[in-house]
Amino acid sequence: MSNKEQEYKKLFISEANSNVEELETLLTQLEKSSSDQKTIDSIFRITHTLKGNAAGMGFEVISKFAHALEDLFSEIKQSNIQIEEDIFTTLFKAVDTLKELVQSLTDDSLTVKYRGIQRKLEVIVENSRKDEKSQEDTKTTKKPVAKKPASKAKKTASKPKKEEQQLEELQAQVEEYQSNQPKKAMPVEEEKEMITAEEKDAKKISFSDMVQVPVEKLDNLLNLVGELIIERDRLITSHEANVSRNEFNSLKRVSSDLQYSVMDVRLVQVGFLFNKFHRVVRDAATSEKKQVDLIIEGSETEIDRNILQIISDSLIHLIRNAIGHGIESEADRKGEGKDAIGKLTLSARNESEGVIIDIKDDGKGIDVEKIKKKVAQKGWVEASALDKMTQEEIISFIFEPGFSTNDAVNSMSGRGVGMDVVKKAIDSVGGNIKVQTEAGKGSVFSLILPSSMAVKSTLLFEVGHSQYAVPLTYTDAVLSLERKEIYKIQNRLMINHQDQTIETVFLRDLFFPAEASKRAEALESNQKWNVVLVHYNGKKLGLVVDKLLQQKEIVEKPLKKPVDFVRYVSGVTILGNGKVCLVINIPQIIQKLFNHSVNVNATAVA
């Protein structure tokens, strides 16, 4: 296959996937209102388009399968078939099969069984057309025919039956033509103008102002722009002693504009993902025997496509979790005075430099006491310590590996996997997740995400002779503390900040354990300590650093083999002075240090 054919194939697959996704959404809408003619027309149009595109590309299997769907909706359009529950089950199965057929174009190992469901569609159409033909034959048989007088029957033989029918049809066509004629003839000049206008319209060719570009090309372009920014900073830093910084202003402006323009190209509306969840909600609600309406808000909010792709599975799990754990059954909702149909709201909004996605349900809320009981049963924390924890800290346990409040395993939950995977996915893009819940009212899971993965806002600091960066996403505050403001209990350092007691560690101890003697010297000295206060998953930690530098936007590169195993580091960047700067992995540090530990009140040590 030539490069051009490969390109056409990619375009077809992209458009076919969009068509299949739209079919899922439209079928979900049609299931709620089976008489919606507009939705039926849209489905018919999509199947017709997909059939033609597949035939043009030579994908006969997909073309014939889409043709079977098109025929079925042709009958539905003409009201020859009434859509019932069994037909909807068949239609959803057909769309799933169609999706697999499209996937098989890129996955040679995928074998799709499609003949059975295709034949089922064809049988439904054939039965409908047989019924229709049978009804027409019955009407023709019952049609009254005028009888000739018996005396003339032998003299003037009646015309053959076929000829009579042709005569009647011709007469009907003449009458219809006459009734449709305008009362006033159209002027010749006006008729010519209409023909000319129609010819002009027929010759018009319109081009879309949208261009489809493979994502890997955008990724490569953004990578090159990142390299350009690094080289720009290095160039400015190396020459700032001899040349005025003003001379580099134009370079900075143009390179920054280029960087953000490329980032904007990668942005997509979250509705691109949100609209796929109508089917997810429908299937999950059907499985749980519940009624749930999905409400989408802020679908025009934009975010980096790569981030959206990474968190898509997490959103699916959170939606299924809300339906399985949060929203009550119809009987329970009625007993509590609620609407029988549960509401699940998926919303997005821009805030500061990021995007917040909320998954909100109007269910029973999270049972905090049940979580405490499970945590105590697992031996993670003693019951007495749990009583001292805040609701936020207790809820954070649902993101721990192996945690589940369901004793029974079913298709939706109970396996002890899922929420920890959600947390890891959010962490991988530099985001955070917060949970709000109220008993009997429902819960809100808020995903705080960066709008782009390409550039990160960070705080730079020094430890030893090296420079490090910590993402501002995890940074709460920067403190300068006297030695007397540091507390010690059970060989652990503590500080007080906004009425909270927070554990504090020397970052030097994590990276250079052999230099513990310098920590002892710092404890004895009266110098001020620079502390970066960070947070993750409801836990806070103070990091003691040697020197605070500046806030800076960086282009972070992930660690690759053979150094991808380095602990406490998420990535790397190159600063303007040409030095390598490691980006600190805050989630990993906090998970390692806390390991289900609980902050306790500390007393001052003289």
C-alpha positions as CSV (number, residue, x, y, z in Angstrom):
1,M,0.0,0.0,0.0
2,S,1.4,3.4,-1.0
3,N,1.9,6.3,1.3
4,K,-1.0,8.1,-0.2
5,E,-3.3,5.0,0.3
6,Q,-2.1,4.7,3.9
7,E,-3.0,8.4,4.4
8,Y,-6.5,7.9,2.9
9,K,-6.9,4.8,5.1
10,K,-6.1,6.8,8.2
11,L,-8.5,9.5,7.3
12,F,-11.2,6.9,6.7
13,I,-10.6,5.2,10.0
14,S,-10.7,8.5,11.8
15,E,-14.0,9.5,10.2
16,A,-15.5,6.0,10.6
17,N,-14.7,6.1,14.4
18,S,-16.4,9.4,14.6
19,N,-19.4,8.0,12.8
20,V,-19.6,5.0,15.1
21,E,-19.4,7.2,18.2
22,E,-22.1,9.5,16.8
23,L,-24.3,6.4,16.1
24,E,-23.9,5.3,19.8
25,T,-25.0,8.7,21.0
26,L,-28.0,8.9,18.6
27,L,-29.2,5.4,19.5
28,T,-29.1,6.3,23.2
29,Q,-31.3,9.3,22.4
30,L,-33.6,7.3,20.2
31,E,-34.1,4.7,23.0
32,K,-35.5,7.4,25.2
33,S,-37.7,8.8,22.3
34,S,-38.3,6.1,19.7
35,S,-40.5,8.3,17.6
36,D,-38.0,11.1,17.1
37,Q,-37.9,11.4,13.3
38,K,-34.9,13.8,13.4
39,T,-32.7,11.3,15.2
40,I,-33.8,8.4,12.9
41,D,-33.0,10.6,9.8
42,S,-29.5,11.4,11.3
43,I,-28.8,7.7,11.9
44,F,-29.9,6.8,8.4
45,R,-27.6,9.5,6.9
46,I,-24.6,8.3,8.9
47,T,-25.0,4.7,7.9
48,H,-25.4,5.8,4.3
49,T,-22.2,7.9,4.4
50,L,-20.3,5.1,6.1
51,K,-21.5,2.6,3.5
52,G,-20.3,4.8,0.6
53,N,-17.0,5.7,2.2
54,A,-16.2,2.0,2.9
55,A,-17.1,1.0,-0.6
56,G,-14.9,3.7,-2.1
57,M,-12.0,2.4,0.0
58,G,-12.6,-1.2,-1.0
59,F,-13.6,-2.3,2.5
60,E,-16.5,-4.5,1.4
61,V,-17.3,-6.1,4.7
62,I,-17.8,-2.8,6.4
63,S,-19.7,-1.4,3.4
64,K,-22.2,-4.4,3.4
65,F,-22.6,-4.3,7.2
66,A,-23.4,-0.6,7.1
67,H,-25.7,-1.3,4.2
68,A,-27.7,-3.7,6.4
69,L,-28.0,-1.0,9.0
70,E,-29.0,1.5,6.4
71,D,-31.8,-0.8,5.1
72,L,-33.1,-1.3,8.5
73,F,-33.4,2.4,9.2
74,S,-34.9,2.9,5.8
75,E,-37.8,0.7,7.0
76,I,-37.9,2.5,10.3
77,K,-38.1,5.9,8.5
78,Q,-41.1,4.7,6.5
79,S,-42.8,3.5,9.8
80,N,-42.7,-0.1,8.5
81,I,-40.9,-1.2,11.6
82,Q,-41.7,-0.2,15.2
83,I,-38.6,-0.1,17.3
84,E,-38.9,-2.3,20.4
85,E,-36.5,-3.3,23.1
86,D,-35.3,-6.4,21.3
87,I,-34.5,-4.3,18.2
88,F,-32.5,-1.8,20.3
89,T,-30.5,-4.7,21.8
90,T,-29.7,-5.8,18.2
91,L,-28.8,-2.3,17.1
92,F,-26.4,-1.7,20.0
93,K,-24.8,-5.0,19.3
94,A,-24.5,-4.1,15.6
95,V,-22.8,-0.8,16.4
96,D,-20.4,-2.6,18.7
97,T,-19.6,-5.0,15.8
98,L,-19.2,-2.1,13.4
99,K,-16.7,-0.5,15.8
100,E,-14.7,-3.8,15.9
101,L,-14.7,-4.0,12.2
102,V,-13.2,-0.5,11.9
103,Q,-10.6,-1.5,14.6
104,S,-9.7,-4.6,12.7
105,L,-8.3,-2.3,9.9
106,T,-5.4,-1.4,12.2
107,D,-5.2,-4.6,14.2
108,D,-4.5,-7.7,12.1
109,S,-4.8,-10.0,15.1
110,L,-8.5,-9.0,15.7
111,T,-11.0,-11.4,14.3
112,V,-14.5,-10.0,14.2
113,K,-17.6,-12.3,14.1
114,Y,-20.1,-10.2,12.2
115,R,-22.1,-12.5,9.9
116,G,-24.6,-13.6,12.6
117,I,-25.6,-10.0,13.6
118,Q,-25.6,-8.9,10.0
119,R,-27.9,-11.7,9.0
120,K,-30.2,-10.8,11.9
121,L,-30.5,-7.2,10.6
122,E,-31.2,-8.5,7.1
123,V,-33.9,-10.9,8.4
124,I,-35.7,-8.0,10.2
125,V,-35.7,-6.0,7.0
126,E,-36.9,-9.0,4.8
127,N,-39.7,-9.8,7.2
128,S,-40.8,-6.2,7.2
129,R,-40.9,-6.0,3.4
130,K,-42.8,-9.3,3.1
131,D,-45.4,-7.9,5.5
132,E,-45.6,-4.7,3.5
133,K,-46.0,-6.6,0.2
134,S,-48.6,-8.9,1.7
135,Q,-50.7,-5.8,2.8
136,E,-50.4,-4.2,-0.7
137,D,-51.6,-7.5,-2.3
138,T,-54.5,-7.6,0.0
139,K,-55.5,-4.1,-0.8
140,T,-55.3,-4.8,-4.6
141,T,-57.4,-7.9,-4.2
142,K,-60.2,-6.1,-2.4
143,K,-60.4,-3.2,-4.9
144,P,-64.0,-3.1,-6.4
145,V,-64.3,-3.5,-10.2
146,A,-67.4,-2.3,-12.2
147,K,-69.3,-5.2,-13.9
148,K,-70.4,-5.1,-17.6
149,P,-74.0,-6.0,-18.5
150,A,-74.3,-9.7,-19.1
151,S,-76.0,-9.3,-22.4
152,K,-73.0,-7.5,-23.9
153,A,-70.4,-9.7,-22.4
154,K,-70.1,-12.0,-25.5
155,K,-70.3,-9.1,-28.1
156,T,-67.9,-6.7,-26.5
157,A,-65.3,-8.7,-24.7
158,S,-63.9,-6.9,-21.7
159,K,-60.4,-5.6,-22.0
160,P,-57.7,-7.7,-20.4
161,K,-57.3,-7.1,-16.7
162,K,-53.7,-5.8,-17.1
163,E,-54.8,-3.3,-19.7
164,E,-57.5,-2.0,-17.4
165,Q,-55.0,-1.4,-14.6
166,Q,-52.7,0.5,-16.9
167,L,-55.6,2.7,-18.1
168,E,-56.6,3.5,-14.5
169,E,-53.0,4.3,-13.5
170,L,-52.5,6.6,-16.5
171,Q,-55.8,8.4,-15.7
172,A,-54.7,8.9,-12.1
173,Q,-51.3,10.3,-13.2
174,V,-53.0,12.8,-15.5
175,E,-55.3,13.9,-12.7
176,E,-52.4,14.3,-10.3
177,Y,-50.4,16.3,-12.9
178,Q,-53.4,18.7,-13.5
179,S,-54.0,19.2,-9.8
180,N,-50.3,20.1,-9.3
181,Q,-50.1,22.7,-12.1
182,P,-49.8,26.4,-11.0
183,K,-52.8,28.5,-11.8
184,K,-50.5,31.0,-13.5
185,A,-47.8,30.0,-15.9
186,M,-44.3,31.1,-15.0
187,P,-42.7,33.7,-17.4
188,V,-40.1,32.4,-19.7
189,E,-37.5,34.9,-18.5
190,E,-38.0,33.8,-14.8
191,E,-37.8,30.1,-15.8
192,K,-34.4,30.8,-17.5
193,E,-33.1,32.6,-14.4
194,M,-34.0,29.7,-12.2
195,I,-32.2,27.2,-14.6
196,T,-29.1,29.5,-14.6
197,A,-29.1,29.7,-10.8
198,E,-29.4,25.9,-10.5
199,E,-26.5,25.5,-12.9
200,K,-24.4,27.9,-10.9
201,D,-25.2,26.0,-7.7
202,A,-24.4,22.7,-9.3
203,K,-20.9,24.0,-10.4
204,K,-20.0,25.3,-6.9
205,I,-17.3,23.5,-5.1
206,S,-16.8,24.1,-1.4
207,F,-13.8,23.2,0.7
208,S,-13.8,22.6,4.4
209,D,-11.7,25.0,6.5
210,M,-10.7,22.0,8.7
211,V,-7.5,20.0,8.1
212,Q,-7.0,16.6,9.8
213,V,-3.5,16.1,11.1
214,P,-2.2,12.9,12.7
215,V,-1.5,13.4,16.4
216,E,2.0,12.1,16.1
217,K,2.9,15.0,13.8
218,L,1.7,17.5,16.4
219,D,3.6,15.6,19.1
220,N,6.8,15.8,17.0
221,L,6.2,19.5,16.3
222,L,5.7,20.3,19.9
223,N,8.8,18.4,20.9
224,L,10.8,20.5,18.4
225,V,9.3,23.7,19.8
226,G,10.3,22.5,23.3
227,E,13.9,22.1,22.1
228,L,13.7,25.5,20.6
229,I,12.6,27.1,23.9
230,I,15.4,25.3,25.8
231,E,18.0,26.6,23.3
232,R,16.5,30.1,23.4
233,D,16.9,30.2,27.2
234,R,20.5,28.8,27.0
235,L,21.4,31.4,24.4
236,I,20.0,34.3,26.4
237,T,21.7,33.2,29.6
238,S,25.1,32.7,28.0
239,H,25.1,36.1,26.3
240,E,23.3,38.3,28.9
241,A,26.6,39.6,30.3
242,N,27.7,41.0,26.9
243,V,24.4,41.9,25.2
244,S,21.4,43.7,26.5
245,R,18.4,41.4,27.3
246,N,16.2,43.8,25.2
247,E,17.9,42.5,22.1
248,F,16.5,39.1,22.7
249,N,12.9,40.3,23.4
250,S,11.9,39.7,19.8
251,L,13.2,36.1,19.9
252,K,11.5,35.5,23.2
253,R,8.2,36.9,21.9
254,V,8.2,34.9,18.6
255,S,9.3,31.6,20.2
256,S,6.7,31.9,23.0
257,D,4.0,32.7,20.5
258,L,5.0,29.7,18.4
259,Q,5.0,27.5,21.5
260,Y,1.6,28.5,22.6
261,S,0.2,28.3,19.1
262,V,1.3,24.7,18.7
263,M,-0.2,24.0,22.2
264,D,-3.5,25.5,21.0
265,V,-3.6,23.2,18.0
266,R,-3.4,20.2,20.3
267,L,-6.4,21.5,22.4
268,V,-9.8,19.8,21.9
269,Q,-13.1,20.4,23.4
270,V,-14.0,18.0,26.3
271,G,-17.3,17.4,24.6
272,F,-15.2,15.2,22.2
273,L,-14.9,12.8,25.1
274,F,-18.1,13.6,27.1
275,N,-20.5,12.7,24.3
276,K,-19.1,9.2,24.3
277,F,-20.4,8.6,27.8
278,H,-24.1,8.4,26.9
279,R,-23.6,4.8,26.0
280,V,-21.4,4.1,29.1
281,V,-24.2,5.5,31.3
282,R,-26.9,3.6,29.5
283,D,-25.0,0.2,29.8
284,A,-24.0,0.7,33.4
285,A,-27.6,1.7,34.4
286,T,-29.1,-1.2,32.6
287,S,-26.6,-3.6,34.3
288,E,-27.6,-2.1,37.7
289,K,-31.3,-2.0,36.8
290,K,-31.4,1.7,37.5
291,Q,-32.6,4.7,35.6
292,V,-30.0,7.4,35.2
293,D,-30.0,10.6,33.1
294,L,-26.6,12.0,32.0
295,I,-26.3,15.8,32.1
296,I,-23.3,17.4,30.2
297,E,-22.1,20.9,31.0
298,G,-19.2,23.0,29.8
299,S,-18.5,20.7,26.8
300,E,-16.8,23.6,25.0
301,T,-14.0,23.7,27.5
302,E,-10.6,23.0,25.9
303,I,-7.8,20.7,27.1
304,D,-4.8,18.9,25.7
305,R,-5.9,15.9,23.6
306,N,-3.2,13.7,25.2
307,I,-4.5,14.5,28.7
308,L,-8.1,13.7,27.6
309,Q,-6.9,10.4,26.2
310,I,-5.0,9.4,29.4
311,I,-7.9,10.2,31.7
312,S,-10.7,8.7,29.5
313,D,-10.5,5.3,31.3
314,S,-10.5,7.0,34.7
315,L,-13.7,8.9,33.8
316,I,-15.4,5.7,32.7
317,H,-14.5,4.1,36.0
318,L,-15.8,7.2,38.0
319,I,-19.0,7.2,36.1
320,R,-19.6,3.4,36.6
321,N,-18.6,3.9,40.3
322,A,-21.2,6.7,40.7
323,I,-24.0,4.5,39.2
324,G,-22.9,1.3,41.0
325,H,-22.1,2.8,44.5
326,G,-23.7,6.3,44.6
327,I,-27.1,6.4,42.8
328,E,-29.8,4.3,44.6
329,S,-32.3,1.9,43.1
330,E,-35.6,3.3,41.9
331,A,-37.5,1.9,45.0
332,D,-34.9,3.4,47.4
333,R,-35.0,6.8,45.8
334,K,-38.8,6.9,46.0
335,G,-38.6,5.9,49.6
336,E,-36.3,8.8,50.3
337,G,-38.6,11.3,48.4
338,K,-36.2,11.6,45.5
339,D,-37.0,11.5,41.8
340,A,-37.0,7.9,40.6
341,I,-34.5,8.8,37.8
342,G,-31.0,9.5,39.1
343,K,-29.0,12.4,37.8
344,L,-25.3,12.1,36.8
345,T,-23.7,15.4,35.8
346,L,-20.4,15.6,33.9
347,S,-19.1,19.1,33.7
348,A,-15.9,21.0,32.8
349,R,-14.7,24.5,33.4
350,N,-11.5,26.5,33.2
351,E,-9.9,27.7,36.4
352,S,-6.6,29.6,36.7
353,E,-4.3,27.8,34.3
354,G,-6.0,24.4,34.3
355,V,-9.2,22.6,33.7
356,I,-11.5,21.1,36.4
357,I,-13.8,18.2,35.5
358,D,-16.5,17.3,37.9
359,I,-18.4,14.0,38.1
360,K,-21.5,14.7,40.3
361,D,-24.3,12.3,41.3
362,D,-27.4,12.9,43.4
363,G,-27.1,9.6,45.2
364,K,-26.6,8.5,48.8
365,G,-23.1,9.9,49.2
366,I,-20.0,8.1,50.5
367,D,-20.4,6.1,53.7
368,V,-17.4,7.4,55.7
369,E,-18.0,5.1,58.6
370,K,-17.9,2.1,56.3
371,I,-14.5,3.2,55.0
372,K,-13.2,3.6,58.5
373,K,-14.4,0.0,59.3
374,K,-12.7,-1.4,56.2
375,V,-9.4,0.4,56.9
376,A,-9.4,-0.9,60.5
377,Q,-10.1,-4.4,59.3
378,K,-7.2,-4.3,56.9
379,G,-4.9,-3.1,59.7
380,W,-3.8,0.0,57.9
381,V,-4.6,2.4,60.8
382,E,-5.8,1.8,64.3
383,A,-9.4,2.6,65.1
384,S,-8.3,5.2,67.7
385,A,-6.2,7.0,65.2
386,L,-9.0,7.0,62.6
387,D,-11.2,8.9,65.0
388,K,-8.7,11.8,64.9
389,M,-8.6,12.0,61.1
390,T,-10.6,14.4,59.0
391,Q,-13.3,13.3,56.6
392,E,-11.0,14.2,53.7
393,E,-8.2,12.0,55.0
394,I,-10.6,9.1,55.6
395,I,-12.0,9.3,52.1
396,S,-8.5,9.4,50.6
397,F,-8.2,5.7,51.5
398,I,-10.5,4.8,48.6
399,F,-7.6,5.5,46.3
400,E,-5.3,3.0,48.0
401,P,-4.6,-0.3,46.0
402,G,-6.9,-3.1,47.0
403,F,-9.5,-1.0,48.7
404,S,-13.2,-1.8,48.2
405,T,-16.3,-1.4,50.3
406,N,-18.1,-4.1,48.4
407,D,-17.9,-7.6,49.9
408,A,-19.5,-9.3,46.8
409,V,-17.8,-9.2,43.4
410,N,-19.9,-8.2,40.4
411,S,-19.4,-6.7,37.0
412,M,-19.3,-3.2,38.4
413,S,-17.2,-3.4,41.6
414,G,-15.8,-5.5,44.4
415,R,-12.5,-6.5,43.0
416,G,-10.5,-3.9,44.9
417,V,-9.1,-2.4,41.7
418,G,-10.0,0.8,40.0
419,M,-9.8,3.9,42.1
420,D,-6.0,3.5,42.7
421,V,-5.6,3.3,38.9
422,V,-7.7,6.4,38.5
423,K,-5.4,8.2,40.9
424,K,-2.3,7.1,39.1
425,A,-3.6,8.3,35.8
426,I,-4.4,11.7,37.2
427,D,-1.0,11.9,38.8
428,S,0.7,11.0,35.5
429,V,-0.5,14.1,33.9
430,G,0.4,16.3,36.8
431,G,-3.2,16.6,38.1
432,N,-5.0,16.1,41.4
433,I,-8.4,14.7,42.5
434,K,-10.7,15.9,45.3
435,V,-13.8,14.4,46.7
436,Q,-16.8,16.1,48.3
437,T,-19.7,14.1,49.7
438,E,-22.9,14.6,51.8
439,A,-25.0,11.8,53.2
440,G,-28.2,11.4,51.3
441,K,-27.3,14.2,48.8
442,G,-24.6,12.8,46.6
443,S,-20.9,13.1,45.8
444,V,-18.6,15.1,43.6
445,F,-15.3,13.9,42.3
446,S,-13.3,16.8,41.0
447,L,-10.3,16.3,38.7
448,I,-7.9,19.2,38.7
449,L,-5.9,18.9,35.5
450,P,-3.4,21.1,33.6
451,S,-4.7,22.4,30.3
452,S,-1.4,21.2,28.6
453,M,1.3,18.6,29.3
454,A,3.9,20.4,27.3
455,V,4.7,23.2,29.7
456,K,4.7,23.0,33.5
457,S,4.7,25.9,36.0
458,T,7.3,25.0,38.6
459,L,9.2,26.3,41.6
460,L,13.0,26.1,41.3
461,F,15.3,25.5,44.3
462,E,18.8,24.2,45.2
463,V,19.8,21.2,47.2
464,G,23.6,20.8,47.5
465,H,25.0,22.0,44.2
466,S,22.1,20.8,42.1
467,Q,18.9,22.6,41.0
468,Y,15.5,20.9,41.2
469,A,11.9,21.8,40.2
470,V,8.6,21.1,42.0
471,P,5.4,21.5,40.0
472,L,3.2,24.3,41.4
473,T,0.2,21.9,41.1
474,Y,1.4,20.2,44.3
475,T,2.8,23.3,46.0
476,D,0.8,25.0,48.8
477,A,3.3,27.6,50.2
478,V,6.9,28.6,50.7
479,L,8.0,29.2,54.3
480,S,11.0,30.6,56.0
481,L,11.2,29.3,59.5
482,E,13.3,29.8,62.6
483,R,14.8,26.8,64.3
484,K,12.5,27.3,67.3
485,E,9.5,26.9,65.0
486,I,10.5,23.3,64.3
487,Y,9.1,20.5,66.5
488,K,10.4,17.1,67.0
489,I,8.5,13.9,68.1
490,Q,9.7,10.3,67.8
491,N,12.6,11.4,65.8
492,R,10.3,13.1,63.2
493,L,10.3,16.8,62.5
494,M,7.0,18.8,62.6
495,I,5.9,22.3,61.8
496,N,2.7,24.2,62.5
497,H,1.0,26.0,59.6
498,Q,-2.5,27.4,59.6
499,D,-3.5,25.3,62.7
500,Q,-2.2,22.1,61.1
501,T,0.7,20.0,62.3
502,I,2.7,18.9,59.3
503,E,5.6,16.4,59.0
504,T,8.8,17.9,57.5
505,V,11.8,16.2,56.0
506,F,15.2,17.3,54.5
507,L,15.1,16.7,50.8
508,R,18.8,16.2,51.1
509,D,18.1,13.0,53.1
510,L,16.1,11.5,50.3
511,F,18.7,12.1,47.6
512,F,21.9,12.0,49.6
513,P,21.4,9.6,52.6
514,A,25.1,9.5,53.3
515,E,25.1,13.2,54.2
516,A,23.0,12.8,57.3
517,S,25.6,14.6,59.3
518,K,24.8,17.9,57.6
519,R,21.2,17.4,58.8
520,A,22.4,17.2,62.4
521,E,24.5,20.4,61.9
522,A,21.3,22.2,60.6
523,L,19.4,21.1,63.7
524,E,22.0,22.6,65.9
525,S,22.4,25.9,64.0
526,N,20.1,28.9,64.3
527,Q,19.9,29.6,60.6
528,K,16.5,30.0,58.9
529,W,15.0,27.0,57.1
530,N,13.5,27.2,53.6
531,V,10.5,24.9,53.5
532,V,8.4,24.1,50.5
533,L,5.0,23.0,51.6
534,V,3.5,20.3,49.2
535,H,0.4,18.2,49.2
536,Y,-1.0,15.0,47.6
537,N,-4.1,12.9,48.2
538,G,-5.1,14.8,51.3
539,K,-1.7,14.6,52.9
540,K,0.7,17.5,53.4
541,L,4.5,17.5,53.7
542,G,7.2,20.1,54.3
543,L,10.4,19.8,52.2
544,V,13.5,21.5,53.6
545,V,15.7,22.9,50.8
546,D,19.0,24.8,50.7
547,K,18.0,27.7,48.6
548,L,14.8,29.0,46.9
549,L,15.4,30.4,43.4
550,Q,12.4,31.4,41.2
551,Q,9.1,30.4,39.6
552,K,9.5,29.2,36.1
553,E,7.7,27.5,33.2
554,I,9.6,24.5,32.0
555,V,9.4,21.9,29.2
556,E,9.6,18.6,31.0
557,K,10.9,15.5,29.3
558,P,10.2,12.0,30.8
559,L,13.0,9.9,32.0
560,K,13.9,7.1,29.5
561,K,16.0,4.0,29.7
562,P,18.4,3.3,31.3
563,V,17.6,5.9,34.0
564,D,13.8,5.5,34.0
565,F,14.0,3.7,37.4
566,V,15.3,6.7,39.4
567,R,13.2,7.2,42.5
568,Y,11.5,10.5,43.4
569,V,12.0,12.0,40.0
570,S,9.2,12.4,37.4
571,G,11.2,14.0,34.6
572,V,14.0,16.4,33.5
573,T,14.5,19.7,31.8
574,I,17.5,21.8,30.8
575,L,17.8,25.3,32.2
576,G,19.0,28.4,30.5
577,N,22.5,27.9,32.0
578,G,22.7,24.5,30.2
579,K,22.4,22.6,33.5
580,V,20.1,19.6,33.9
581,C,17.3,20.1,36.3
582,L,15.4,17.2,37.8
583,V,11.6,17.5,38.4
584,I,10.6,16.1,41.8
585,N,7.9,13.4,41.9
586,I,5.8,14.6,44.8
587,P,3.2,11.8,44.8
588,Q,5.9,9.2,45.0
589,I,7.7,10.9,47.9
590,I,4.5,11.4,49.9
591,Q,3.3,7.8,49.3
592,K,6.7,6.5,50.4
593,L,7.1,8.6,53.5
594,F,3.5,8.3,54.8
595,N,2.6,4.7,54.0
596,H,-0.7,5.1,55.8
597,S,0.9,7.0,58.7
598,V,-1.2,9.6,60.5
599,N,-0.2,13.1,61.6
600,V,-0.5,13.6,65.3
601,N,-0.3,16.7,67.5
602,A,3.2,17.4,68.6
603,T,4.6,19.4,71.5
604,A,7.5,21.8,71.3
605,V,10.9,20.5,72.1
606,A,13.3,22.9,73.7
